[in-house]
Amino acid sequence: MKKSSAVSLLLTSLLISFAGAVHAQTPSRDQIKMDRNTFLSMYNWSETASNWVLKSGMAPPQGVKTREEIVSMRDDFLSMHVWSETMSEFVPIKGGKPRDVSTMTREQFRMEAAMFNMTHRFDEANSKWIKVSR
């Protein structure tokens, strides 16, 4: 059994070394420092939110949606769709009438939001949620 694990470890390390060679276009150290300094000039770490927040008076980059807009898009989707356990995906609500998400229990909403985050990702380039293929 030790021999097969050693072989698989060798093959894995070989694969990783080849994968690293594919990414030959890495940013320079100066570019990374410049990106870091730009980010730090625009954002502060918030201990209360445990997240990076935009400094007051700073505007987000043009074309980037705010967190509130992205969450609102997610909530709109959840009001028009329901999670189907049998199909393992969100399906449109029959009748097309949106449901009132605020009537859901906190646990129900957390579960549906978690399923949404596992099955969708936000595409910054197109400013919309995209279904992730499994």
C-alpha positions in Angstrom: 0.0 0.0 0.0 2.9 2.4 0.7 4.2 1.9 -2.8 1.0 3.0 -4.4 0.7 6.1 -2.2 4.4 7.0 -3.0 3.6 6.7 -6.8 0.5 8.8 -6.5 2.4 11.4 -4.5 5.1 11.5 -7.2 2.6 11.8 -10.0 0.8 14.6 -8.1 4.0 16.6 -7.6 4.9 16.1 -11.2 1.5 17.4 -12.3 1.8 20.4 -10.0 5.2 21.3 -11.5 3.8 21.1 -15.0 0.8 23.2 -14.1 3.1 25.9 -12.7 5.0 26.0 -16.0 1.8 26.8 -17.8 1.3 30.1 -16.0 4.5 31.7 -17.3 2.9 35.2 -17.4 3.1 36.1 -13.7 2.8 39.7 -12.6 6.0 41.4 -11.6 6.8 42.3 -8.0 6.4 46.0 -8.8 2.9 45.4 -10.3 1.8 43.4 -7.2 3.1 46.2 -5.0 1.3 48.8 -7.1 -2.0 46.8 -6.9 -1.6 46.4 -3.2 -1.0 50.1 -2.6 -4.0 51.1 -4.8 -6.2 48.7 -2.9 -5.0 50.0 0.5 -5.5 53.6 -0.6 -9.2 52.8 -1.3 -10.2 50.3 1.5 -9.9 49.9 5.3 -10.3 46.7 7.3 -13.5 46.9 9.4 -13.2 44.8 12.6 -17.0 45.0 13.2 -17.8 43.8 9.7 -14.8 41.5 9.4 -14.5 42.8 5.8 -12.7 45.4 3.7 -14.9 48.5 3.4 -14.5 51.4 1.0 -13.0 54.5 2.6 -15.4 57.4 3.0 -15.2 59.8 0.0 -13.9 57.0 -2.3 -16.0 55.8 -5.2 -15.8 52.2 -6.3 -14.2 51.5 -9.7 -16.6 52.4 -12.6 -18.9 49.7 -13.6 -18.6 47.7 -10.3 -21.9 47.1 -8.6 -22.1 47.7 -4.9 -22.7 44.8 -2.4 -26.2 46.0 -1.8 -27.0 45.9 -5.6 -25.6 42.3 -5.8 -27.5 41.1 -2.8 -30.7 42.7 -4.1 -30.2 40.8 -7.4 -29.8 37.6 -5.4 -32.9 38.3 -3.4 -34.9 39.1 -6.5 -33.8 35.7 -7.9 -34.8 33.9 -4.7 -38.2 35.6 -4.7 -38.9 34.2 -8.2 -37.3 30.7 -7.7 -37.5 27.9 -5.2 -35.0 25.2 -4.5 -36.1 21.7 -5.7 -34.6 18.8 -3.7 -35.5 16.3 -6.4 -33.9 18.3 -9.2 -31.1 19.7 -7.1 -31.5 23.2 -8.6 -33.6 26.3 -8.4 -36.9 26.2 -10.4 -39.1 29.1 -11.3 -42.2 29.5 -9.1 -45.4 28.3 -10.8 -47.7 31.1 -11.7 -44.8 33.6 -12.0 -45.9 35.5 -8.9 -43.0 36.4 -6.7 -43.0 35.1 -3.2 -42.4 37.3 -0.2 -39.0 36.2 1.0 -39.4 38.2 4.3 -42.1 35.6 5.4 -39.5 32.8 5.4 -37.8 31.8 8.6 -34.2 32.9 9.1 -33.0 29.3 8.7 -35.0 28.7 5.5 -33.5 31.9 4.0 -30.0 30.9 5.1 -30.4 27.5 3.5 -31.7 28.9 0.2 -29.0 31.6 0.1 -26.4 29.0 0.8 -27.7 26.8 -2.0 -27.8 29.8 -4.3 -24.2 30.7 -3.5 -23.1 27.1 -4.2 -24.9 27.0 -7.6 -24.3 30.6 -8.8 -21.4 33.0 -8.9 -21.4 36.8 -9.6 -19.6 37.7 -12.9 -18.0 41.1 -12.4 -17.4 41.5 -16.1 -21.1 41.2 -17.1 -22.5 42.4 -13.7 -24.9 39.4 -13.3 -25.2 36.1 -11.5 -24.2 33.1 -13.5 -25.3 29.5 -12.9 -22.2 27.3 -12.1 -22.2 24.0 -14.0 -21.2 21.1 -11.8 
